[in-house]
Amino acid sequence: MSVKQQIESKLSNALPLTLLEVVNESHMHSVPPGSESHFKVVLVSAEFAGKRAVARHQLVYGVLADELAGPVHALALHTYTVEEWQQRNAAAPASPECLGGSRHDRG
């Protein structure tokens, strides 16, 4: 099972989700081709009602603790209630370009 599939499975089993999008953005970073280390995750859930962003993210981090301790280097989280998602016109922010570099690029 790929890392992306693991993330999808764990989140689907742990939370009542209206929407789940997991995007492997590793290709946008200085990593080897085929890497699964950088992800953007969009979650819409009633579970987030009344919770601040930090509490929402902590909930997700708890579910994905093994992945964050292992293959996942970066996790961009976008967590919304159904109402918030509708107010955003069902659109998550675009990911910025990678500003980092490889250790091999440093001189």
C-alpha positions in Angstrom: 0.0 0.0 0.0 1.4 3.4 -0.9 1.8 6.2 1.7 -1.0 8.1 0.0 -3.3 5.1 0.4 -2.3 4.7 4.0 -3.1 8.3 4.8 -6.5 8.0 3.0 -7.3 4.8 4.8 -6.4 5.9 8.3 -8.2 9.2 8.0 -11.3 7.6 6.5 -11.5 5.1 9.3 -10.8 7.7 12.1 -13.1 10.6 11.2 -16.5 11.1 9.8 -15.6 12.8 6.5 -17.6 14.7 4.0 -14.6 15.2 1.8 -11.0 13.8 1.7 -8.4 14.8 -0.8 -4.8 13.6 -0.4 -2.4 15.0 -3.0 1.2 13.8 -3.2 3.2 17.0 -3.8 6.6 15.4 -3.5 7.3 16.1 -7.2 7.3 19.8 -6.3 10.3 19.4 -3.9 13.9 18.4 -4.1 13.3 14.6 -3.6 14.0 11.6 -5.8 11.4 10.8 -8.4 8.6 8.6 -7.1 8.9 9.9 -3.5 6.0 10.0 -1.2 7.1 12.5 1.4 5.2 15.7 0.9 1.4 15.8 1.0 -1.5 18.2 0.9 -4.6 16.9 2.7 -8.0 18.6 2.5 -10.5 17.4 5.1 -14.1 18.4 5.5 -15.8 17.0 8.6 -18.4 17.7 11.2 -15.8 16.6 13.7 -14.1 19.9 13.3 -17.1 22.0 14.5 -16.1 24.1 17.5 -12.4 23.3 17.2 -9.7 25.8 16.3 -7.2 25.0 13.6 -4.6 23.8 16.1 -6.9 21.3 17.6 -8.0 20.0 14.2 -4.4 19.6 13.1 -3.5 17.8 16.4 -6.3 15.4 15.7 -5.0 14.6 12.3 -1.4 14.4 13.5 -2.5 11.8 16.1 -4.2 9.7 13.4 -1.1 9.9 11.2 1.6 9.6 13.9 3.3 6.6 12.3 3.5 8.2 8.9 4.8 11.5 10.3 7.5 9.6 12.2 8.5 7.8 9.1 8.0 8.5 5.4 6.1 11.8 5.6 8.3 14.8 5.7 5.7 17.5 5.2 1.9 17.6 5.6 -0.1 20.6 4.5 -3.4 20.4 6.3 -6.6 22.2 5.2 -9.4 21.3 7.7 -12.9 22.6 7.4 -16.4 22.1 8.6 -19.1 21.6 6.0 -20.2 25.2 6.4 -16.6 26.6 6.1 -16.1 24.5 3.0 -19.2 25.9 1.4 -18.1 29.4 2.3 -14.9 28.8 0.5 -16.8 27.6 -2.6 -15.4 24.1 -2.1 -11.8 25.2 -2.8 -8.7 24.8 -0.8 -5.7 27.1 -1.2 -3.2 26.3 -3.9 0.2 25.1 -2.6 3.1 27.4 -2.9 6.2 26.6 -4.8 9.0 24.9 -2.8 11.5 27.4 -1.5 13.8 24.8 0.0 16.6 23.0 -1.6 18.5 19.8 -1.4 21.4 19.5 0.9 23.3 18.7 -2.3 22.6 22.2 -3.6 24.3 24.0 -0.7 27.9 25.0 -1.4 
